[in-house]
Amino acid sequence: MPVHRFADMTWEEVRDADRERSVAILPVGAVEAHGPHLPLGTDVVIAEAMARSCAERLDSGGLTVFVLPPIWYTAAAFASGFPGTIDVDGAAVTTLVRRIASALAGHGVRTLAIANAHLDPTHLRALRDAASRQGAGARVIFVDLTRRAVADRLTEEFRTGACHAGRFEGSVVLAEQPGLFRADVAARLEPNPASLSVAIGEGKGSFEDAGGPRAYFGWPADATAEEGRATVRVLGALLADAVLATLDEAT
């Protein structure tokens, strides 16, 4: 079965597609500060790469896959003190995702998988809420990268929690959109091993309070395109595995 870029299709092409065993993948990210070396849209770059990687895996399994246009705006309170960040109410994100799922289900596409690359706590709660409110024939599948069993499949830097605009994210941007990676700036950045996951557990609510005065955590100068390509493969596999497991349970 083919992989379709949903926004490039006509309505008749959607009508004629095999929707009996179909999945829509929704990339979700934020517009927020990612250090002085990565673009505001970093999360969407990663989410779209994750969606593509997942789609390629699902296509080989005989599913019709629709890759949707991304959601760019979501809760980003941790970065709200930095110019360029757009912070949206989490409840609005939950409602939007659920409405997208319901609209697709009305056209026979009953499984919506979220390719998410944004880890703000309010945003994660919004996606968990969206996935927990199943109904109207729509399934929402969400893989939470912060869960230990999931994080253990990702990179060492990611597991430390010091992974915002560091090696983990920078590597994916290098692999996907190298022109957006300010290599000369990244090379001059000192490592910042402060863990966001620890800071969140301590009740911190901003990058500044968590020890990231320039909105980055981790080892940005160590980013490589090779690691980015490997990370995209793992992210795609994580989401594809979740989709296939959900479909198997439903049959």
Buried (B, 14 or more C-beta within 10 A) or exposed (E): BEBBEBEEBEEEEBEEBEBEBBBBBBBBBBBBBBBBBBBBBBBBBBBBBBBBBBBBBBBEBEBBBBBBEBBBBBBBBBBBBBEEBBBBEBEEBBBBBBEBBBEBBEBBBBBBBBBBBBBBBBBBBBBBBBBEBEEEEBBBBBBBBBEEEBBEBBBEBBBBBBBBBBBBBBBBBBBBBEEBBBEEBBEEBEBBBBBBBBBBEEEBBBBBBBBBEBBBBBBBBBBEBEBBBBBBBBBBBBBBBBBBEBBEEEE
